[in-house]
Amino acid sequence: MESPSEHTDVLKNLLEVKNLINEACKRAVRSAPTVTLVAVSKFHDAGRIRPALKAGHRTFGENRVQEASDKWPDLKREFPDVKLHLIGPLQTNKVKQAVMIFDVIESVDREKVARALAREFETSGRNLTVFLQINTGEEPQKAGVLPADADAFIKLCREELGLQVEGLMCIPPADEEPAMHFALLAKIAARNDLQGLSMGMSGDFATAIDLGATHVRIGTAIFGQR
């Protein structure tokens, strides 16, 4: 069970992050409602998440399908207007489970997953919004479509598979300046008439907002280390 002081820490951190987002939006001459804070609650239990829910925050992100399936059904019954984003890798054998628990899939990173989602959406009747993950750093160990293949992948997902593609997502290389990766993602989205840009985390979300992020994924700055 979380102590009152730990509850206070989450609320204080959440408020501080929202204030920093507002300030970043002002510097970028943008309105704060155009940026959605995805509070990344991976590795944190329901007791740690509930203070943020009670404070009115409703958009959360999880990395693992099984972890989300274990802890979010009860929370969603208590707070039915929650929007839960999958921000971690999705394996095809987890697609059915993911579609049941999540509201947005941000990590559509290859054709096999896109096709599996399309089939599950048709079978289940749940047609979730998706983001397509672009490997802007072209890192061999990282998931995502290469920038050179992005346009064709976007077309496949939209036109052939009929997915509701809201936008693109990226995770820049840890040892590179993130701004150039955010700018590249924004360029790919613009030429494909996509509005959503999920980019920026605890250490670089202000830069991401300056370069057009519509969703920022922030965990450590809110919930602390796990």
N, C-alpha and C positions, 0 to 999 in steps of 0.2 A: 504494500500500500504506500502511495506517495504521501509525504508529509506536507503540511500546509506551506512550509517554506519552499518546497520543491514546486508546488502548484504556483506559488507566487513567482518563482523564477521563470516558469514557462510563460505566464501572462506578461511579465515584464519584458521578456525577450521578444515575444510576439508583437507587443506594442512598439518596441524599439525597431524591429525589422520593418513593420508597416510604416513607421515614421521615416525610416531611411528610404523606403520605396517612394514615398511621397516626395521626399527631397530630390531624389534622382529624377523623378518625373518632372518636377519643376525646372531642374537644370536642363532637361532635354525638351522643355516646352511641350510637355505631354500632360494629360490629365491622369491622375492615379487610377481611376476605374478602368483604364485601358490595360492595366497590368494586373494579372491574376497571380496571387501568391499561392503556390502549391507547397504546403507545409509537409516536408518529407519526414514521415514518422517511422521509417524503417528501423528495426531493432528496438523500438520503444513500445512498451506495453500499453494496454488500454488506460491504465491509471495515469500514465504520463501524458496521454493524448487528450483525455477527457477535459482538463482545464481549458485547452484551446477551443474545444467544441462548446463548452459552456459559455465561453467568452464570445461565441458567435461565429468563429471561423468554420468554414464548411468545405474547403478544397484541400485535399491531402494527397500525398504520393507515397507509394510503396514500391519496393524493388522486387519483391518475391511473391509469386502467386500464392504459395502455400501459407506463408506468414500472414498475408492479408486475409486469406480465407479462414484462418484460425481466430483472428482477433476482431475483424471488422463486421461480421454479421450482427453481433449483439449491439455494437456501436451504431450501426446503420438503422437498426430497429428503434434505438433511442433517439437518433438524430437522422430522420429519414431524408432530409434534404442535402445530405453530404454528397459531394462529388469526389469519387476516389479515382486517382490516376495511377496506372501502371507505368513506372518510369524505368524499370529494369528489364533485362532480356526476357523474351517470351519464347518458350519452347513449344513446338506444335502439339505435344502431348498434354500441355497445360492450357490450351486455347479454350476448351469448353469451360473449365473451372474459372479462367480469367474473365470470360464474358459474363459469367454469373455474378461475380463479386465487384468487378470494376465498372466505371462509367465512361472512362476515357482510356484508350491505349496509346501511350506516347512512343512506344518502342517498336514500331513496325519496321523491321530492319532488313527484310529480304522477301523475295517473292513467295517462298514456301509458307511463311507465316501469314503474308497477306491473303493468300488463297485459302488457307485454313480458317482465317477469321471470316472471310466472305462466306464460306460454307456454314460456319457456326452461326453467323448473323441470320442467315436464311433459315436455318433449322430452328433456332431459338426464338426468332422474332425480335431479338434485341439487336438493334443496329447502332452500335456505339460510334462515337466520334473517335477518329484516330489522328495521330501525328506520325510522320515518316522520319525515321532516324537516319541522318546523314553523317557519315564518317569524314568530317571536314579535314581531319589531320591525316587521313589515309593510313591509319595505324593498323597493321595486320592483326593485332591481338584484340582490336575493338570492333564491336558490332556496328552495323550501319552500311548504307549504300554509299559507294564512292561518289564524289561530286560529279564526275563525268557521266555517271549512270543515273543521276538523280531525275532528270527530265523524263527519261523513258519510264522509270519506276513510278513517278507521279502519275504519268499518263495511264499506265497499266492499272494502278490502284483505283483511279477515278473512273476511267472509261470502260475498261474490261470487267473489273471486279465490282464496281459500283460502291466503293467504300466512301464514307463521309470523311474526306481528308480535310481537317481543319488547318493543318500547317505542318511545319518541320521542327525537328528536335536535333540538338547536337550536344556532345560532351567534348570540349576542346582537349587537346593533349595537355597533360599536367605541367609540362616543362616549356610551354610556349605561351606567348602573349595571346590571351583569349580574343582580343578585339578583332584580329584578322579572321578568326573562325566565325565569330558572330556576324561580321560583315559579309562573309561568303555565304552563310546560311540565309541572310536577309536578301542577298542578290538572287539566289536560286528561288526563294519563295516569291519574290517580286515578279520574276519573269514567267512564273507559273500561276500568277494571280492567286496566291495563297496569303491569307492574312495572319495566320498563327505562327508565332516563333517562340518555341520553348527553349530558352537558353539562359544561362546564368545561374550560379549557385551561391552558397554563402559568401565565398571570397570574391566574386566578380559580378554580382548581379547589377550593380550600378552601371558598369560598363555595358552590360547586356541591354539594360533599359535605354541607355543612350543610343544604342544601335538598333533599337526597334523591338526588343523582346515584348511579347504579350503575356508570357508565362515565365515566372522565375521559380526555380525549384530549390527551396531553402530548408535545410534540416538542422544542421549543427548549431546554427545561430539561434534557433528557436528551442530545440529540445536538448541541446548539449551533446557531448560525446556519449557513446554507448559502448 
